[in-house]
């Protein structure tokens, strides 16, 4: 079986399939479809349901560095298969959520915690270990799974909702996650050590190039990236999670709103592929600034226009930025900090990313409940994106770990603590 899937592009294929039902699409996109039915049955407002998404994201943030460290030590496949099983069970258990808001929040928090191992982390780690010169493109293709999921999950969730109600929909979504993701990881994902052995390029010390996690945390460039990847998802996910309610508030029928919402998935795919292609050819932070400008245009469009088509166009621009951000985390981290502790460092950055992902929807919901409009939050989001662009512009213009080989086999000695900026 291993010889059949020896080509490293099978890892990319498996990542696409696995990420279609990853934590980004499940926590954010299915929540948007199920938000109003849950509110209608349980009598809650948008702030409470948004708070559940926020708590789930915070718990995912707590779990991601732990998952990353386990993957660095025990391998991607073993940890990810366990996480997928727990994540799927937690999703299905949401079908038994009582009308008690605290119980609902606690149950959704468990969904978030177990989602940490079914985040982009394991797939990004596997792809980064397998590719060097074409890492940007490979990462971009792999992460299109999130875009495909963003296009399919809302429609699938709506189908489950229409057929089974929101409680039955959670069971169906959990089963879908298990069948799709478990199969993809079991068949196609390989650990970095397996990739290196198959390429027969292991160095004498057998180590990967890069900083360890402690050194990265002392590097100011880590914190520049951390702030950047807090700001971008705060805006993008804040808009995405509330997109269906925002569209229906502007007079668009629910089914049409879900179709437009699913259409954002196409922009996610375009954003990931375009970003990956550009990262292999141009300086990464400049590419990132371009993908910050796009959601800024989208947010401004949503702020100033009530026209349904312009609103949908604004959402597409936001989706383009959302489509690029996970690629950017993995690529920029691998070039500034190397692969030595990729899982743990990525875990820290993705944890911060996840906090932003959860806080954005809560800010949008709280702004609407307090002020009766999403516009104050949208105005704030433009300033947040400007902050992200400023920090990206201050990153070094030379990578400490540039592309040197054809796969994850590149070797450079780890820097000494004295060399850390």
Secondary structure, DSSP 4 states (H G I P E B T S, - for coil): -TTTT-STHHHHHHHHHHHTTSHHIIIIIIHHHHHHHHHHHHT--HHHHHHHHHHHHHHHHHHHHHHHHHHHHH-HHHHHHHHHHHHHHHHHHGGG--S-HHHHHHHHHHHHHHGGGGSHHHHHHHHHHH-STTHHHHHHHHHHHHHHHHHHHHHHHHHHHHHHHHHHHHHHHHHHHHHHHHHHHHHH---HHHHHHHHT---SS-PPSB--HHHHHTSHHHHHHHHHHHHHHHHHHHHHHTHHHHHHHTT--HHHHHHHHHHHHHHHHHHHHHHHHHHTTS-HHHHHHHHHHHHHHHHHHHHH---HHHHHHHHHHHHHHHHHHHHHHHHHHHHHHBSTTHHHHHHHHHHHHHHHHHHHHHHHHHHHHHHS-SHHHHHHHHHHHHHHHHHHTTS-SS-TT---SSSTT---PPPPGGG--
